Amino acid sequence: MLFGKKSGIKNRNRERYDRIRRLMWIKCESCGKLVYYKDYKENKYICPSCGRAFIMNPKQRFDLLFDDNSWERLTPPVVSDDPLHFVDRVSYQDRLDDARTETGCYDAITTADGNIGGVPSTVCVLNGLFMMGSMGRAAGDAIVAAMEHAIAERRPFIMVTSSGGARMQENILSLMQMARTTVAVNKLHANGIPYIVLLTDPTFGGVTASFAMLGDIHIAEKGARIGFAGRRVIEQNIREKLPSNFQTADYLYEHGMVDMVVARGDLHDVLAKILAVLTKQTRTPKQINISTPPHDASKKIRGMGENEAYDKVLLARNENRPHFLDYINGIVDDWTYLAGDRTFAEDAAMGSGIGFWRGIPSVIIGQEQGRTIETRQKHRFGMVNPDGYRKAQRMMRLAEKFNLPLISLFDTAGAFAGREGEERGQSQAVATSIAAGLSVRTPYVAVNVGQGGSGGAIAIGTGDRVLMMENAIYSVIAPESCASILWKDNKFKATASAAMKLTARDMANLNVIDEIIPEPAGGAHTDWQTTMELLANAVANQITELQKIPVSELPARRADKFLAMTRDVEIYQPEHIGDHD
């Protein structure tokens, strides 16, 4: 037994042995096992037995996040102690003195400057080891001062949280820090400063209900517990047992509150990728090098050959045709997937994120249909719920804040028709997505890469430039449904396709689209490499042209473009076959 009670050890030496034991061994609060301090440190302060991530002090956080462990601490503002002269079992002043002695910090906030991926940044740490990271006047002042410093220096701001909430010993003065810090966050946003929140274990109360949930991007550290009220308080209040994963990082991801859950060891690299895009670092265009999945080219597709229009319908739906994530993997460099609508859920049917499109830092959204049975179920065949459209709107606002081009690759049979979608406002979600796309003040290129189905497609299709793949289709309803309703028989689907004028050439003739992107002979599904090269270059060329226009003029030009559509339309219609008067 190491450093335990042992015969022959005098009482006056007990304190010394206990201190040595604390320095050499750590007891995990989760599994109860003792962890040798050297192993604990080398494992980035994570229990090697159960994976529980211990609270890191500010220095440890700075060493983890900044390049080469190099950073410079900022001096926080000083405020008076104990304004309410608060006393419980111990005076508040004594508690402050003890916390300062134990942690070596003035209060719960410590801030430093350094580089992350070569980008000069400011990191502010809410120290969970200082009175449970509770927020009082000193913490509020330090956060406000740190954010004002980031604005003055034009540095991205990373907020690292670990807190039990507002500090009770300061009562209403603590509560007011929720409003004060929110004012400072609003200033960050107004000045176009990237604001990234890193939520660590635990983060609760007034911190989550203010600055910690107002970031451009929310990263939850793996294993973190995050919420407003504590688990025990909720269970006592509702008299129910909560799920085992309740208020975990993964739970918040599933419910749309955080963009990603990241292991502690990966945080630096993830932040570096994000900051490279948000600060518009230069990148050489990624070399597209992708192979076409194997497919049976000789296999006859049922229905092909009835007419050209319906052939396009079948090509647009071809199971081997590249989808959103395929284009991302093939074209985009330093891709970071961003999740969640910040309200209810993460909808996998709507893909979204940031990365470099042919060297251009961009925000990219689009419907993902999936390819296997499992992924198609996960992505709901690209049919989006309200949560997905609200996520798309969030990406539009992100693009506008940082003046990043917005690229959408739409490919859907339509918005998801289901009970939950109706309950959560499917119509409003589609409508507000159309409105947001028309008003966003940044270059916006929308591409129909497959099926442009109804309102589900136009929700992310109102770009300054609307492009369309050669074999894509665009329609208010599926031709099979149109035939069933108007012809009273599904067998007229090819006739309906021709009558609806749903091909790319038809869209160009109707002035609905600006450019047709050619596809390889046989269709996009036959040659992914060529398809992606053509798509990537077409979009990049449009962005380059749009970036020459002042962003303030783009919404008005976009509005005029769509207002002019459908006026004075003249297009050839096939002669109606049927009874004549």
C-alpha positions as CSV (number, residue, x, y, z in Angstrom):
1,M,0.0,0.0,0.0
2,L,1.5,3.3,-1.1
3,F,1.4,6.3,1.3
4,G,-1.5,4.9,3.4
5,K,-1.7,4.4,7.1
6,K,1.2,2.4,8.2
7,S,2.7,1.5,11.6
8,G,5.6,3.6,12.6
9,I,4.5,6.8,10.8
10,K,4.1,9.5,13.3
11,N,1.1,11.7,13.4
12,R,3.1,14.9,12.7
13,N,4.2,13.4,9.4
14,R,0.7,12.4,8.3
15,E,0.0,15.7,6.6
16,R,3.2,15.5,4.6
17,Y,2.4,11.9,3.4
18,D,-1.1,12.9,2.5
19,R,0.2,15.9,0.4
20,I,2.7,13.6,-1.4
21,R,-0.1,11.1,-2.1
22,R,-2.3,13.8,-3.6
23,L,0.5,14.9,-5.8
24,M,1.4,11.4,-7.1
25,W,-2.0,9.8,-7.3
26,I,-5.4,11.0,-8.5
27,K,-8.7,9.3,-7.6
28,C,-11.1,9.2,-10.6
29,E,-14.5,10.6,-9.6
30,S,-16.2,8.4,-12.2
31,C,-14.7,4.9,-11.7
32,G,-13.1,5.4,-8.3
33,K,-9.7,4.0,-9.4
34,L,-6.4,5.6,-8.5
35,V,-4.5,7.1,-11.4
36,Y,-0.8,7.6,-11.3
37,Y,-0.2,11.4,-11.9
38,K,2.4,10.9,-14.6
39,D,0.0,8.6,-16.6
40,Y,-2.8,11.0,-16.0
41,K,-0.8,14.0,-17.3
42,E,0.5,12.1,-20.4
43,N,-3.1,11.1,-21.2
44,K,-4.2,14.8,-21.3
45,Y,-5.8,14.5,-17.8
46,I,-8.2,11.8,-18.8
47,C,-8.7,8.7,-16.7
48,P,-7.0,5.8,-18.6
49,S,-9.4,3.3,-16.9
50,C,-12.8,4.8,-17.8
51,G,-12.1,7.7,-20.1
52,R,-13.5,10.4,-17.7
53,A,-12.0,13.8,-18.6
54,F,-10.9,15.7,-15.5
55,I,-11.2,19.5,-15.3
56,M,-8.1,21.1,-16.6
57,N,-6.7,24.3,-15.1
58,P,-6.1,27.3,-17.4
59,K,-2.4,26.6,-18.0
60,Q,-3.2,23.1,-19.0
61,R,-5.9,24.3,-21.4
62,F,-3.6,26.9,-23.0
63,D,-0.9,24.3,-23.5
64,L,-3.4,22.0,-25.1
65,L,-5.0,24.6,-27.5
66,F,-2.2,26.9,-28.5
67,D,0.6,26.0,-31.0
68,D,3.8,24.8,-29.4
69,N,2.6,25.5,-25.8
70,S,3.4,29.2,-26.5
71,W,1.0,31.8,-25.1
72,E,0.9,35.1,-23.2
73,R,-1.4,35.5,-20.2
74,L,-3.6,38.7,-20.1
75,T,-4.1,40.7,-16.9
76,P,-7.7,40.6,-15.8
77,P,-9.5,43.7,-14.4
78,V,-9.7,43.9,-10.6
79,V,-13.0,44.4,-8.8
80,S,-13.8,44.7,-5.1
81,D,-14.4,41.5,-3.1
82,D,-17.6,40.5,-1.3
83,P,-19.9,43.5,-2.2
84,L,-22.8,42.0,-0.2
85,H,-20.7,41.0,2.8
86,F,-22.1,37.5,2.4
87,V,-21.7,34.9,5.1
88,D,-23.0,31.4,5.2
89,R,-21.1,28.7,7.2
90,V,-17.9,30.6,6.1
91,S,-17.6,34.2,4.9
92,Y,-17.5,34.8,1.2
93,Q,-14.2,36.6,1.6
94,D,-12.7,33.5,3.2
95,R,-13.9,31.3,0.4
96,L,-12.3,33.7,-2.1
97,D,-9.0,33.6,-0.2
98,D,-9.0,29.8,-0.1
99,A,-9.8,29.5,-3.8
100,R,-7.0,32.0,-4.7
101,T,-4.5,30.1,-2.5
102,E,-5.5,26.7,-3.9
103,T,-5.6,27.6,-7.6
104,G,-3.2,30.5,-7.9
105,C,-5.8,32.5,-9.9
106,Y,-7.4,35.8,-9.0
107,D,-10.9,34.5,-10.0
108,A,-12.6,32.0,-12.3
109,I,-11.5,33.6,-15.6
110,T,-8.1,33.4,-17.1
111,T,-7.3,34.7,-20.6
112,A,-4.3,34.3,-22.9
113,D,-3.2,35.2,-26.5
114,G,-1.4,32.8,-28.8
115,N,-1.6,31.1,-32.2
116,I,-3.9,28.2,-33.1
117,G,-2.9,26.7,-36.5
118,G,-0.9,29.9,-37.0
119,V,-3.9,32.1,-36.5
120,P,-3.5,34.7,-33.7
121,S,-6.3,34.0,-31.3
122,T,-7.6,34.7,-27.8
123,V,-8.6,31.9,-25.5
124,C,-10.6,32.6,-22.3
125,V,-10.9,29.8,-19.8
126,L,-13.7,29.6,-17.2
127,N,-11.9,27.6,-14.5
128,G,-14.0,24.9,-12.9
129,L,-11.5,24.5,-10.1
130,F,-12.1,28.0,-8.8
131,M,-15.3,27.9,-6.7
132,M,-16.8,25.4,-9.3
133,G,-16.3,27.9,-12.1
134,S,-19.1,30.0,-10.7
135,M,-19.6,33.4,-12.4
136,G,-19.6,36.6,-10.4
137,R,-18.6,40.2,-11.0
138,A,-14.9,39.5,-11.4
139,A,-15.6,36.7,-13.9
140,G,-18.1,38.9,-15.8
141,D,-15.7,41.8,-16.0
142,A,-12.9,39.5,-17.2
143,I,-15.0,38.0,-19.9
144,V,-16.1,41.4,-21.1
145,A,-12.6,42.7,-21.1
146,A,-11.3,39.6,-22.9
147,M,-13.9,40.0,-25.7
148,E,-13.2,43.7,-26.1
149,H,-9.5,42.8,-26.4
150,A,-10.3,40.3,-29.1
151,I,-12.3,42.9,-31.0
152,A,-9.6,45.6,-30.7
153,E,-6.9,43.1,-31.9
154,R,-9.2,41.4,-34.5
155,R,-8.5,38.0,-33.0
156,P,-10.9,35.0,-33.1
157,F,-12.2,34.4,-29.6
158,I,-12.4,30.9,-28.1
159,M,-14.4,30.5,-24.8
160,V,-13.7,27.4,-22.7
161,T,-16.4,26.8,-20.2
162,S,-16.5,24.7,-17.0
163,S,-19.0,26.0,-14.5
164,G,-21.7,25.2,-12.0
165,G,-23.5,28.5,-12.9
166,A,-24.0,31.9,-11.3
167,R,-22.2,32.6,-8.0
168,M,-24.8,32.6,-5.1
169,Q,-22.7,34.8,-2.8
170,E,-23.2,37.7,-5.2
171,N,-26.9,37.1,-5.8
172,I,-28.3,39.6,-8.3
173,L,-24.9,41.0,-9.1
174,S,-24.0,37.6,-10.4
175,L,-27.2,37.2,-12.3
176,M,-26.6,40.5,-14.1
177,Q,-23.4,39.0,-15.6
178,M,-25.6,36.9,-17.9
179,A,-26.8,40.2,-19.5
180,R,-23.4,41.9,-19.4
181,T,-21.5,39.0,-21.1
182,T,-24.3,38.8,-23.7
183,V,-23.7,42.4,-24.6
184,A,-20.1,41.6,-25.1
185,V,-21.0,38.6,-27.3
186,N,-23.2,40.8,-29.4
187,K,-20.3,43.1,-30.0
188,L,-18.1,40.2,-31.1
189,H,-20.8,39.3,-33.7
190,A,-21.3,42.8,-34.8
191,N,-17.6,43.2,-35.4
192,G,-17.3,40.0,-37.4
193,I,-15.1,38.3,-34.8
194,P,-15.2,34.4,-34.9
195,Y,-16.7,33.2,-31.6
196,I,-16.2,29.6,-30.8
197,V,-17.4,28.0,-27.6
198,L,-15.7,24.9,-26.2
199,L,-18.1,23.3,-23.7
200,T,-16.3,21.1,-21.1
201,D,-17.4,19.1,-18.1
202,P,-19.4,20.4,-16.3
203,T,-21.1,23.5,-17.8
204,F,-24.5,24.4,-16.3
205,G,-26.8,27.2,-15.1
206,G,-26.4,30.9,-16.0
207,V,-23.3,30.2,-18.1
208,T,-25.1,27.9,-20.5
209,A,-28.1,30.4,-20.5
210,S,-25.9,33.3,-21.7
211,F,-22.5,33.5,-23.4
212,A,-21.9,29.8,-23.6
213,M,-24.7,29.1,-26.0
214,L,-24.3,32.1,-28.3
215,G,-21.2,31.0,-30.3
216,D,-20.9,30.8,-34.1
217,I,-19.7,27.3,-33.5
218,H,-20.3,25.1,-30.4
219,I,-17.8,22.3,-29.7
220,A,-18.6,19.9,-26.9
221,E,-15.6,18.0,-25.4
222,K,-16.2,14.3,-25.3
223,G,-17.7,13.2,-22.0
224,A,-18.8,16.6,-21.0
225,R,-22.1,17.2,-19.1
226,I,-23.9,20.3,-20.2
227,G,-27.3,21.7,-19.2
228,F,-29.3,24.4,-17.5
229,A,-30.7,22.7,-14.4
230,G,-28.9,19.8,-12.8
231,R,-30.0,16.3,-13.3
232,R,-31.0,15.7,-9.7
233,V,-33.0,18.9,-9.6
234,I,-34.9,17.9,-12.8
235,E,-35.7,14.4,-11.5
236,Q,-37.0,15.7,-8.2
237,N,-39.1,18.3,-10.1
238,I,-40.7,15.9,-12.6
239,R,-40.5,12.8,-10.4
240,E,-39.2,10.7,-13.3
241,K,-35.9,8.9,-14.0
242,L,-34.0,10.6,-16.8
243,P,-32.2,8.7,-19.6
244,S,-28.6,7.6,-18.8
245,N,-27.2,9.9,-21.5
246,F,-29.3,12.9,-20.5
247,Q,-27.3,16.2,-20.7
248,T,-24.2,14.5,-22.1
249,A,-22.3,15.9,-25.1
250,D,-23.7,13.3,-27.4
251,Y,-27.2,14.0,-26.2
252,L,-26.8,17.7,-27.0
253,Y,-25.5,16.8,-30.4
254,E,-28.5,14.7,-31.2
255,H,-30.8,17.5,-30.1
256,G,-29.1,20.1,-32.3
257,M,-27.4,22.2,-29.6
258,V,-23.7,21.6,-30.5
259,D,-21.9,21.4,-33.8
260,M,-19.6,18.5,-32.9
261,V,-18.4,16.3,-30.1
262,V,-14.6,16.2,-30.1
263,A,-12.1,14.2,-28.1
264,R,-9.7,16.3,-26.0
265,G,-6.6,15.3,-27.9
266,D,-8.2,16.4,-31.2
267,L,-9.3,19.9,-30.1
268,H,-6.3,21.8,-31.3
269,D,-6.5,20.4,-34.9
270,V,-10.2,20.9,-35.1
271,L,-10.0,24.5,-34.0
272,A,-7.1,25.1,-36.5
273,K,-9.2,23.8,-39.4
274,I,-12.2,26.0,-38.4
275,L,-10.2,29.1,-37.9
276,A,-8.4,28.6,-41.2
277,V,-11.8,28.9,-43.0
278,L,-13.3,31.7,-40.9
279,T,-10.2,33.9,-41.2
280,K,-9.9,33.1,-44.9
281,Q,-6.4,31.7,-44.9
282,T,-5.0,31.0,-48.4
283,R,-5.2,27.4,-49.7
284,T,-4.1,25.8,-52.9
285,P,-7.0,24.2,-54.7
286,K,-7.4,20.6,-53.7
287,Q,-6.4,18.1,-56.4
288,I,-9.6,16.1,-57.2
289,N,-8.7,12.5,-57.2
290,I,-11.7,10.2,-56.9
291,S,-12.7,6.9,-58.4
292,T,-16.1,6.0,-59.6
293,P,-17.8,3.2,-57.6
294,P,-18.3,0.0,-59.5
295,H,-21.6,-0.3,-61.3
296,D,-23.1,-2.5,-64.0
297,A,-23.1,-0.2,-67.1
298,S,-24.8,-2.9,-69.2
299,K,-27.7,-3.2,-66.8
300,K,-30.8,-1.8,-68.5
301,I,-32.6,0.7,-66.4
302,R,-36.4,0.1,-66.3
303,G,-38.3,2.9,-68.1
304,M,-35.4,4.3,-70.1
305,G,-36.1,5.1,-73.7
306,E,-39.7,6.2,-73.4
307,N,-38.7,9.8,-74.1
308,E,-35.8,12.2,-73.3
309,A,-37.5,13.9,-70.4
310,Y,-38.2,10.7,-68.5
311,D,-34.7,9.4,-69.3
312,K,-33.4,12.5,-67.4
313,V,-35.6,11.7,-64.5
314,L,-34.1,8.2,-64.3
315,L,-30.6,9.5,-64.7
316,A,-31.1,12.1,-61.9
317,R,-32.2,9.2,-59.6
318,N,-29.5,6.8,-60.6
319,E,-28.3,5.0,-57.4
320,N,-24.7,5.4,-58.4
321,R,-24.9,9.2,-59.0
322,P,-22.7,11.2,-56.6
323,H,-24.5,12.9,-53.7
324,F,-23.7,15.8,-51.3
325,L,-21.1,14.1,-49.2
326,D,-19.5,12.5,-52.2
327,Y,-18.9,16.0,-53.7
328,I,-17.6,17.2,-50.4
329,N,-15.1,14.4,-50.1
330,G,-14.0,14.8,-53.7
331,I,-13.8,18.6,-54.0
332,V,-13.6,20.3,-50.6
333,D,-10.4,20.7,-48.5
334,D,-10.3,21.0,-44.7
335,W,-14.0,20.2,-44.5
336,T,-15.6,20.6,-41.0
337,Y,-19.2,19.3,-40.7
338,L,-21.4,21.6,-38.6
339,A,-24.5,20.2,-37.0
340,G,-27.7,21.2,-35.3
341,D,-30.4,23.8,-35.5
342,R,-29.7,25.1,-32.0
343,T,-33.4,24.4,-31.2
344,F,-34.4,20.8,-31.4
345,A,-32.4,18.4,-33.5
346,E,-29.6,17.5,-35.8
347,D,-31.1,16.5,-39.2
348,A,-28.7,14.3,-41.1
349,A,-30.8,14.9,-44.3
350,M,-29.3,18.4,-44.5
351,G,-25.6,18.4,-44.7
352,S,-23.7,21.6,-43.7
353,G,-20.3,22.8,-42.9
354,I,-17.2,24.9,-43.9
355,G,-14.2,24.2,-46.0
356,F,-12.2,25.3,-49.0
357,W,-13.9,24.9,-52.4
358,R,-11.2,25.0,-55.0
359,G,-9.1,27.1,-52.5
360,I,-12.1,29.4,-51.7
361,P,-13.1,29.4,-48.0
362,S,-16.9,28.7,-48.1
363,V,-20.0,27.6,-46.3
364,I,-21.6,24.6,-48.0
365,I,-25.0,23.1,-47.5
366,G,-27.0,20.4,-49.3
367,Q,-29.3,17.5,-49.0
368,E,-27.6,14.1,-48.5
369,Q,-29.6,11.0,-49.8
370,G,-27.4,8.2,-48.5
371,R,-26.3,5.2,-50.5
372,T,-26.7,2.0,-48.4
373,I,-29.9,1.0,-46.7
374,E,-28.6,2.2,-43.4
375,T,-27.4,5.6,-44.6
376,R,-30.6,6.2,-46.6
377,Q,-32.6,5.6,-43.5
378,K,-30.3,7.9,-41.6
379,H,-30.5,10.7,-44.2
380,R,-34.2,10.0,-45.0
381,F,-33.3,9.9,-48.7
382,G,-32.5,13.6,-48.6
383,M,-36.0,14.7,-47.4
384,V,-35.4,17.3,-44.8
385,N,-37.3,18.0,-41.6
386,P,-37.8,21.6,-40.3
387,D,-34.7,21.2,-38.1
388,G,-32.6,20.7,-41.3
389,Y,-33.9,23.9,-42.9
390,R,-33.4,25.8,-39.7
391,K,-29.8,24.5,-39.7
392,A,-29.4,25.7,-43.3
393,Q,-30.6,29.2,-42.2
394,R,-28.0,29.2,-39.5
395,M,-25.3,28.4,-42.1
396,M,-26.6,31.3,-44.2
397,R,-26.2,33.7,-41.3
398,L,-22.7,32.2,-40.6
399,A,-21.7,32.8,-44.3
400,E,-23.0,36.4,-44.1
401,K,-21.2,37.2,-40.9
402,F,-17.8,36.2,-42.3
403,N,-18.6,37.2,-45.9
404,L,-17.9,33.7,-47.0
405,P,-19.5,32.4,-50.2
406,L,-22.5,30.2,-49.7
407,I,-22.7,27.1,-51.8
408,S,-25.8,24.8,-51.9
409,L,-26.0,21.5,-53.6
410,F,-29.7,20.6,-53.6
411,D,-30.8,17.1,-54.4
412,T,-34.2,16.0,-52.9
413,A,-37.5,14.6,-53.9
414,G,-39.0,17.2,-51.6
415,A,-39.3,18.2,-47.9
416,F,-40.1,15.3,-45.6
417,A,-43.9,14.8,-45.3
418,G,-44.5,13.5,-41.8
419,R,-46.3,14.2,-38.5
420,E,-43.2,15.5,-36.6
421,G,-42.3,17.8,-39.5
422,E,-45.8,19.3,-39.4
423,E,-45.7,19.6,-35.7
424,R,-42.4,21.5,-35.8
425,G,-43.5,23.8,-38.6
426,Q,-42.4,22.4,-41.9
427,S,-44.1,25.1,-44.0
428,Q,-42.6,27.9,-42.0
429,A,-39.1,26.3,-42.1
430,V,-39.2,26.1,-45.9
431,A,-40.6,29.6,-46.2
432,T,-38.0,31.2,-43.9
433,S,-35.2,29.3,-45.7
434,I,-36.3,30.9,-49.0
435,A,-36.5,34.3,-47.3
436,A,-33.1,33.9,-45.7
437,G,-31.5,32.8,-49.0
438,L,-33.0,35.8,-50.8
439,S,-31.8,38.3,-48.3
440,V,-28.3,36.9,-47.3
441,R,-25.6,39.5,-47.9
442,T,-22.9,37.2,-49.4
443,P,-22.2,35.5,-52.7
444,Y,-24.6,32.6,-53.1
445,V,-24.3,29.8,-55.7
446,A,-27.0,27.1,-55.8
447,V,-26.6,24.0,-57.8
448,N,-29.2,21.4,-58.7
449,V,-27.1,18.2,-58.7
450,G,-29.9,15.7,-59.0
451,Q,-33.5,15.9,-58.1
452,G,-34.9,19.4,-57.6
453,G,-38.1,18.5,-55.9
454,S,-40.7,21.1,-55.0
455,G,-40.3,23.5,-52.0
456,G,-37.8,21.2,-50.4
457,A,-35.4,22.1,-53.2
458,I,-36.1,25.8,-53.7
459,A,-35.6,26.3,-49.9
460,I,-31.9,26.2,-50.6
461,G,-32.1,27.2,-54.3
462,T,-32.5,31.0,-54.3
463,G,-28.9,31.8,-55.2
464,D,-27.4,34.8,-57.1
465,R,-26.5,32.1,-59.6
466,V,-28.5,28.9,-60.0
467,L,-26.7,26.1,-61.9
468,M,-28.0,22.7,-62.9
469,M,-26.3,19.5,-63.8
470,E,-27.1,18.3,-67.4
471,N,-29.1,15.3,-66.2
472,A,-30.7,16.9,-63.2
473,I,-34.5,17.6,-63.0
474,Y,-36.5,20.5,-61.4
475,S,-40.2,20.1,-60.8
476,V,-43.1,21.0,-58.5
477,I,-44.0,17.3,-58.1
478,A,-42.7,14.0,-59.2
479,P,-43.9,13.1,-62.7
480,E,-45.3,9.8,-61.5
481,S,-47.5,11.7,-59.0
482,C,-48.4,14.3,-61.7
483,A,-49.5,11.5,-64.0
484,S,-51.6,9.8,-61.3
485,I,-53.4,13.1,-60.4
486,L,-53.9,14.6,-63.8
487,W,-53.9,11.6,-66.2
488,K,-55.5,9.4,-63.5
489,D,-52.9,6.7,-64.4
490,N,-49.2,6.4,-63.4
491,K,-48.3,4.8,-66.8
492,F,-48.4,8.4,-68.3
493,K,-45.3,9.4,-66.2
494,A,-43.1,9.8,-69.3
495,T,-45.8,11.9,-71.0
496,A,-46.1,14.0,-67.8
497,S,-42.3,14.5,-67.7
498,A,-42.3,15.9,-71.2
499,A,-45.2,18.2,-70.5
500,M,-43.8,19.5,-67.2
501,K,-40.6,20.8,-68.9
502,L,-38.4,19.6,-66.0
503,T,-35.0,19.1,-67.7
504,A,-32.0,21.4,-67.4
505,R,-32.4,22.6,-71.0
506,D,-36.1,23.4,-70.2
507,M,-35.0,25.4,-67.1
508,A,-32.5,27.4,-69.2
509,N,-35.2,28.1,-71.8
510,L,-37.5,29.3,-69.0
511,N,-34.6,31.5,-67.6
512,V,-34.9,29.7,-64.2
513,I,-31.2,28.7,-64.2
514,D,-28.0,30.5,-65.2
515,E,-25.8,27.7,-66.4
516,I,-26.0,24.0,-67.3
517,I,-23.0,22.0,-66.1
518,P,-22.2,19.2,-68.6
519,E,-21.9,15.6,-67.5
520,P,-19.8,12.8,-68.9
521,A,-21.4,10.7,-71.7
522,G,-23.8,8.3,-70.0
523,G,-24.3,10.6,-66.9
524,A,-22.6,11.7,-63.8
525,H,-22.7,8.2,-62.3
526,T,-20.4,6.8,-65.0
527,D,-17.4,9.1,-64.2
528,W,-17.2,10.8,-60.9
529,Q,-13.8,12.4,-61.5
530,T,-14.9,14.3,-64.6
531,T,-18.2,15.2,-63.0
532,M,-16.6,16.7,-60.0
533,E,-14.0,18.6,-62.0
534,L,-16.7,20.2,-64.1
535,L,-18.9,21.0,-61.1
536,A,-16.0,22.4,-59.0
537,N,-14.7,24.7,-61.7
538,A,-18.2,26.0,-62.7
539,V,-19.0,26.9,-59.1
540,A,-15.6,28.5,-58.4
541,N,-15.9,30.6,-61.6
542,Q,-19.3,31.9,-60.5
543,I,-18.0,32.8,-57.0
544,T,-15.1,34.6,-58.5
545,E,-17.5,36.8,-60.6
546,L,-19.9,37.4,-57.7
547,Q,-17.1,38.5,-55.4
548,K,-16.5,41.5,-57.7
549,I,-20.0,42.8,-56.8
550,P,-20.4,44.7,-53.5
551,V,-22.2,42.4,-51.0
552,S,-24.6,45.2,-50.2
553,E,-25.9,45.0,-53.7
554,L,-26.4,41.3,-53.9
555,P,-29.8,40.9,-52.2
556,A,-31.4,43.5,-54.4
557,R,-29.9,41.9,-57.5
558,R,-31.0,38.5,-56.4
559,A,-34.6,39.8,-55.7
560,D,-34.8,41.3,-59.2
561,K,-33.6,38.1,-60.7
562,F,-36.3,36.0,-59.1
563,L,-39.0,38.7,-59.7
564,A,-38.2,38.6,-63.4
565,M,-38.7,34.9,-63.6
566,T,-41.9,33.5,-65.2
567,R,-42.8,36.8,-66.9
568,D,-43.6,36.6,-70.7
569,V,-42.9,32.9,-70.9
570,E,-43.1,31.3,-74.3
571,I,-42.0,27.7,-74.7
572,Y,-42.9,24.9,-77.1
573,Q,-45.5,22.4,-75.8
574,P,-46.2,19.1,-77.5
575,E,-49.5,18.8,-79.3
576,H,-52.1,17.5,-76.9
577,I,-53.2,14.0,-77.8
578,G,-56.9,13.5,-77.2
579,D,-60.4,14.7,-78.1
580,H,-60.6,17.9,-80.2
581,D,-63.6,20.1,-80.6
